[in-house]
Amino acid sequence: MRNTPAFTGMAIAGLIIGFGMFFIGLFNAPFELNVKGYYIAVMLLIAYSSIGVQKVTRDNAEDKEILENQNLNS
């Protein structure tokens, strides 16, 4: 079952708002530039890995469903 456009839009908006809040907070933080760079790198790594985990989890669920359907048809 596919996601509705409203749910997809809400997910994208939440991601953009979260990044925006993080970068505004980091911009206003009294850290040195190298510490801010570290936090940006960590935030990007977390975002990339969370997208990867979501994709792997979804793919595994789809593969399990395909295998179950093949076993029922055999």
Buried (B, 14 or more C-beta within 10 A) or exposed (E): EEEEEEEEEEEEEEEEEEEEEBBEEBEEEEEEEEEBEEBEEEBEEEBEEEEEEEEEEEEEEEEEEEEEEEEEEE
